[in-house]
Amino acid sequence: MNRHELQAMVEKAKEKHKQLKHKICVCCGASCISSGSEEVLKKLQNEIKTRGLENEIEVVPSGCMGPCNQGPLVKHLPENTIYQRVDCENLDRIIESQIVEGKPVEDMLLFADSREKPFVNANEDPFFKKQLKIALKDCGDINPEEIEDYFAVGGYQALDKALYRMTPEEVISEVKQSRIRGRGGAGYPTGLKWETVYKYVSPQKYVICNGDEGDPGAFMDRSVLEGNPHRIIEGMTIAGYAIGASKGFAYIRGEYPLAIKRFEQAIKQATKHGLLGKNILGSPFSFEVEVRIGAGAFVCGEETALIASIEGKRGTPKPRPPFPAESGLWGKPTLINNVETFAAIAPIIQNDGEWYSETGTAKSAGTKVFALAGKINYSGLIEVPMGTTLREVVFEIGGGIQGGAEFKAAQTGGPSGGCIPAEHLDVKMDYESLTSLGSIMGSGGLIVMDKSSDMVDVARFFMEFCMDESCGKCVPCRVGTKMMHDLLQKIYDGKATQIDLDRLEELAVYVKETSLCGLGGSAPNPLLSTLRHFRQEYESKILKEA
Amino acid sequence: MTATHHTHHHAHAQELSKTDPRVKLIAAKMKKENHKPDALIEILHTAQNAFGFLPKEVLNFIAKELHLPPSRVYSTVTFYHFFSLKSKGEHTCLVCTGTACYVKGAQALLNKIESQFSLKPGQVTADNKLGVQVARCIGACGLAPAVVIDNDVHGKVTEEVIINSINEKIGTI
């Protein structure tokens, strides 16, 4: 397919959607599927057919809509009405009322059971009102299994623009101007990374998409890969053009079978349409993407370990430098970005870097996707401008704590992060602010805890995780996480003395400073942050000297 | 039913048959990957999908075909949680112990399973009917606590639901 044929496809897809009166999306993200959304989809499709409405109403499976614990979710477009907990029985009411009579079913609306007045247009609900969707835009509104649906929302237009109206240098400059930073958690400026790889001269370079979302409590990447895989392919291809790579790998967790299936399907469709492969859109640029399935090792989220894993080896990290930008996959210059980073590339190119940088804070531009979970009323997937406060996220978007309990802490950054206590609820969620509180932005998992969570136990939980996941290559991490875990267990069991606590604190600093990679370097974070904000919980468990 | 840690009567060492369709699948995968050692993990995924776990004979077969020392194959297999050297059981119950599930009572579910079936994570019943595992996080945090029984994800599970679903699968009711 050349660029003119792409334009024709896009126009055709847009035209088809204009002719439709309604589009109904049934959320088929992993969470809604496990609540039974596929049966709902099948029944709805059959009903529409039986009633001869298929030319007016399109029913499609879509990606994640956000409020995962209210699922299965069904969205009626263009009104943007979302129905919750839809099953094959109450679906009839939606068909009769919403579809036949055009009247919304009030008591099935999203949050109907918890809001005094639920909203017919879901975007007016506080859950969505404070959100700004850039990476997640279209996720939940399109069928991730049909490339035409992606065309209808302007899919691959950014790639066309990059290939035909921009030089690689201009693409990199646009990404730099956007000020976007790595969404995997470390927050390294993406444009700078691209420029570094670009500058190394090599006949072979690689692009890697890091979809090894290992933080427990994080499901942002899964949702994007499941809900809008073409957006990631487009972002990776633009990156390949910018840095001069002809091959990309998407490393996706083995625990995400649906994401793998949809991504592989998307690669096939893109290849068939000439959007991957030789001479993309008739240009001299060629690029292909292959999926690599992770095999369950947390350390493989670390870039050098991930590269070892793609090479078919044990996923142990290597000392840096050399950085992958210089010597990565098979020793070649390699660009590694997270799924969410790639999801933002097409919008940045299509609008421009400045547009993206206008959102967020001075040092953290753009938006961040968070996975809300734990003791929160509305758990699910959200995207907010950087700098939104934790209070806004937990209480306005998340609807507060379950059962009206008191907020105790929010855990961000998974096993590499920390716990933020109630007195810092007004912290702005950006890289620097979270770091200053002893936590990190991390990949975006945000677990809310109430007073039923014992913070020593939380620290022990994460330390056990790091101990199990330590690859064993360097001593500080291999031995240190085990010793810290045992000390934490001893404190938790009420058998430790002040000397143990002092030793634990000392050890935490050693492990942090001397470990080879980020796993060990950040393993003490949950411990240090809970010590900092909840020291009394530790001290109350310490044996008093005889 | 009683639990066993290591005995797997059906997985005794035996020669692999070249006509075994599962072996053919692995051979086809290796051919597709041009017998490149780089593709070891992909090939192991195929092998585990075919056999349900990775018997020793299969590892030796792969090592030989890829011209790799068996130690390299073995060390790779044991590095990754996803790969298993022993049968996971005909039916599997995988309890997610990610942070959200942990906060919402995954441990209580595991305790219930242990008291009901005498199984700890990683164990399989003596008749190989049921195996229990834990996962780091399956990413269904919005539905915590989550459990995967065979391939079906169950969200917001209670102790009662999990025991009933398992019993349904293993056919004790």
Interface residues (C-beta under 8 A of the other chain):
Chain A: A30 S31 I33 S34 S35 P67 C68 N69 G71 E213 G214 D215 P216 G217 A218 F219 R222 R253 G254 E255 Y256 R292 I293 G294 A295 G296 A297 F298 S309 I310 E311 G312 K313 R314 G315 A371 L372 A373 G374 K375 S379 G380 L381 Q411 G414 G445 I447 M449 S453 F461 F462 F465 E469 C471
Chain B: K36 P37 D38 A39 L40 I41 E42 L44 H45 S75 T76 F79 Y80 H81 F82 F83 T97 G98 T99 A100 Y102 V103 K104 A135 R136 C137 I138 G139 A140 C141 G142 L143 A144 A146 D152 V153 H154 G155 K156
